[in-house]
Amino acid sequence: MEKLSKNEFRIFIGIIILLILITFLTKFEGGADTFDYEDSAKFFAGKYDAKIRSSHSYLYGLIHSPFVALFESLWIFKITSLASLLLIIYSVYIMSGRDKRSLWLITLAPIVWYMAPWASPIQLSSLLFLWGWHFIKKYDNFTGQ
């Protein structure tokens, strides 16, 4: 496959910087479930006095609670969501054999731009499912199935 030219690489970096800026300059954090995850993180960090009553898994809040306690900010949710999306972009590029068409397709996909500012476990779950699918395909190819 062809490598990215210097101009294409600059454009790619510019798009990623724009995605990061949009994520952090918007006050949008996601849907109604976002606060359930943030509340459980605050609870585990000792910053939430009420009884926890979320109906969602506590794991996502537990993962973020040390950062919420340390920095006293919920920005860690946006950072991990964005990091997960950037890892998905890079993973698709690697899994496609470094095909730059795949890189442009996933980078410019509307769902990536829509999900970037969301504080949600969907991005992390998608990354784990993507790699799970990749290793299942490798195993199937290895065993000849």
C-alpha positions in Angstrom: 0.0 0.0 0.0 1.0 3.6 -0.6 2.3 5.6 2.4 0.9 8.9 3.3 2.6 11.8 1.6 3.8 14.7 3.6 0.8 16.8 2.6 -1.6 14.0 3.4 0.0 13.5 6.8 -0.3 17.3 7.5 -3.9 17.2 6.6 -4.5 14.1 8.7 -2.8 15.8 11.7 -4.9 18.9 11.1 -8.1 16.9 11.1 -7.1 15.2 14.3 -6.3 18.5 16.0 -9.7 19.9 14.8 -11.4 16.8 16.3 -9.6 17.4 19.6 -10.4 21.1 19.7 -14.1 20.4 18.9 -14.2 17.8 21.6 -12.8 20.1 24.3 -14.4 23.4 23.3 -17.9 22.0 23.4 -19.8 21.7 26.6 -21.6 18.7 25.3 -20.9 15.5 27.2 -23.4 13.1 25.8 -26.9 11.8 26.5 -28.8 11.2 29.7 -26.7 8.2 30.7 -23.5 10.3 30.9 -24.4 11.6 34.3 -24.9 8.1 35.6 -21.3 7.2 34.7 -20.0 10.5 36.1 -22.0 10.0 39.3 -20.5 6.6 39.9 -17.0 7.9 39.3 -17.6 10.7 41.8 -19.0 8.2 44.3 -15.9 5.9 44.1 -13.7 9.0 44.3 -15.4 10.0 47.5 -16.7 13.2 45.9 -20.4 12.2 45.9 -22.4 12.2 49.2 -25.7 10.7 48.0 -26.4 7.0 47.8 -25.4 5.6 44.4 -28.4 4.7 42.4 -27.2 4.2 38.8 -28.7 1.4 36.8 -25.6 1.1 34.6 -22.5 -0.8 35.2 -20.3 0.7 37.9 -17.1 -0.4 36.1 -16.8 2.6 33.8 -17.1 5.0 36.7 -14.7 2.9 38.8 -12.1 3.0 36.1 -12.3 6.8 36.0 -12.6 7.4 39.8 -8.9 7.7 40.6 -8.6 10.5 37.9 -11.7 12.2 39.2 -10.3 12.2 42.7 -6.8 13.3 41.6 -7.8 16.1 39.2 -11.3 16.9 40.6 -12.6 17.2 37.1 -14.8 15.1 34.8 -12.7 15.9 31.7 -11.1 12.5 32.0 -14.2 11.1 30.5 -13.8 13.2 27.3 -10.1 12.4 27.3 -10.6 8.6 27.4 -13.4 8.8 24.9 -11.2 10.7 22.5 -8.2 8.4 23.1 -10.4 5.4 22.4 -11.6 6.9 19.1 -8.0 7.8 18.1 -7.0 4.2 18.9 -9.9 2.9 16.8 -8.8 5.1 13.9 -5.2 3.8 14.2 -6.4 0.2 14.6 -8.5 0.3 11.5 -5.5 1.7 9.6 -3.2 -1.1 10.9 -5.8 -3.8 10.4 -6.4 -2.7 6.8 -2.7 -3.3 6.0 -2.0 0.5 6.3 -4.4 1.3 3.5 -4.7 5.1 3.4 -8.3 4.8 2.0 -9.3 3.1 5.2 -7.5 5.8 7.3 -9.4 8.6 5.5 -12.7 6.7 5.7 -12.6 6.1 9.4 -11.1 9.6 10.2 -13.8 11.4 8.3 -16.7 9.1 9.3 -19.6 11.1 10.8 -19.9 8.6 13.7 -16.4 9.4 14.9 -17.1 13.1 14.9 -20.5 12.6 16.6 -19.1 10.4 19.3 -15.9 12.3 20.1 -17.3 14.6 22.8 -19.5 11.9 24.4 -18.6 10.6 27.9 -19.7 7.1 27.3 -18.3 3.5 27.4 -19.3 3.0 23.8 -16.0 4.1 22.4 -13.9 1.9 24.7 -16.2 -1.1 24.1 -16.0 -0.5 20.4 -12.2 -0.6 20.5 -12.2 -3.8 22.5 -14.8 -5.4 20.1 -12.8 -4.3 17.1 -9.6 -6.0 18.4 -11.6 -9.1 19.5 -13.0 -9.4 16.0 -9.5 -9.0 14.5 -8.1 -11.8 16.7 -11.0 -14.1 16.0 -10.4 -13.5 12.2 -6.7 -14.2 12.7 -7.5 -17.4 14.6 -10.0 -18.6 11.9 -7.4 -18.0 9.2 -4.8 -19.8 11.2 -7.0 -22.9 11.8 -8.3 -22.8 8.2 -12.0 -22.4 9.2 
